[in-house]
Structures are given as structure tokens and as C-alpha cells.
């Protein structure tokens, strides 16, 4: 029997525990909750985490529900669910950490002697390295954006990259963003998990409002990945074809005001198509935000009438 943090891994049982991740200003421990289910039959370990960005609650909720519903008698290998990895940012309902201002998913591999977030990044990565054979990384648009349902994995010829794409193709969405190394935002947990040779897929679903559909999309994606890897019985869905995008365009508001979306996430847009407008507080349109490419998949937009300062991320489009 081994432990993950304080959680015991007991074949045929579900257990709970914590990963101690440093202390707050008042000395209280940050205790990252762990949900562990171990099958009687040995097999690989899948690590599924949410809330690297603290305002992306859909992943956290879905991991909790998935774990409740998981029948451990059917399980081979081990499921490790980590609903909230970034507690300070989660408590603050924020994408960044209120402790040090860091975007945790831009500073991996972290530093054990650095700022709080750098230490947290180091702890998460070292725990994953010693625990996981596969990693699922759950994200959403957070409070500010709404995203469609798609998978993200790293491009490349390595076995881990190939296996990640193979897995992404079996998780339920036909839309996959394959990020190339040079175009990647850098410092993400998945970049570094990939360096360990551990296949991984990011799941993107929804945003601040978590619908039943979003919860099902997250849970089904996890379940499908586990079927594909033979941790659960049954066949994972394989679709006839996939929309694979390789280039992401992040669009930032050029003016402050209120964002008024004109296109729905998931649409395919052409160059010049209107994504939305920014109106000022007198109701005048101060900016038209248009698509800059043909055949672009609208992956994310801001919410209707949410306040938007100049430079805020307002939409994402992906192209092949
Ligand atoms: Zn995120």
C-alpha cells in the first residue's frame, strides 16, 4: 500500500486525503483535497485535476461528481481526482493568485524556493511525476469567458505527444487544438508533464455558469479517457473525423466598455465576420471585433455586457 499525500491507496476502495501545499499568512495549511479510487486489479494511474485557474469551477465540480459516481468494482488501476489545485486563487474566485499575482499555468516547472505559486507549481509537478501515468487537465473560460467543448494536446513526434492525441480523439469532442511548441503560451503544467513522457489532455468546457450539459461533458470526457485506457470497461467513442486546429489567435479588447457578442462559440467564421462589439457607457459602439482569418473556429468569447477594460482577453479563434 502506498500513499498519495495523506490519502491511502487501497485496492478496491475509495479514499480521501490532502496534499499539504504550504501555509497562508495566518499559518493555516493549504490542504489540496485528493480523491483516490483504486481498482482491485492493478493498472495505470490517471491523475485528473481542476482549478489550476481558480475561477474555473466546472472542472472541480465535475471531478467531485465523477468520483461519487465511479464504481470502484469496475475500476482497473487508480483514479486520482484533484478538484482544486490552486487554493489561494480558488478562494479568491480569481484566475491569478491573490498571494503573488501569478498565473499558475504560466510558471511551471516552478521553484521550491520561490514565491508561493512557484512552490505550488513545483509541488504539483513533482507529485504528478511520482504518481501519474496519464494526466487530464480541466479548464473552462472561468468567470470572464465562455468556451465551447474541445480538447487540447501538444503537437510533436514523441510517444507521449502521439498518445495524447490518440487519447484526445477518444474523449468525446471532435474538436482538438493541437498546440505546437513554438506557438504555445509556455510554462503550462501540460508542457512539463509532457517532458516527463506522461501523455496528457486538457479539456475545455463552458465558463462561470456551470450547466448540467457542461458537467456531463467533463464527466463523459474523463470516463471516455478511462475506457480508452482500459481503466473502465466499455468502448470509448471514436468519431469518423476530427477538426484539428493548430493555430490559436487570442483577441484582446482594443477599447474599454461593455462587450456585446455577435457570434456564438463553436461557430466557424471567416475573415471580417463580426465576433462582437464594445459599447461605451453612453451606448456608442467604440470597437468592432472581427475575425482575422477564414475558416476560424470561435473557441471562446466574453459574456454579454460584462465590463471590459482595454487589453482584456475577449475571444479566441483557432485555425488549421
Ligand atoms: Zn484555465
Boltz pocket constraint, residues with backbone or C-beta under 6 A from the ligand:
constraints:
  - pocket:
      binder: B
      contacts: [[A, 52], [A, 53], [A, 56], [A, 138], [A, 139], [A, 140]]
      max_distance: 6.0
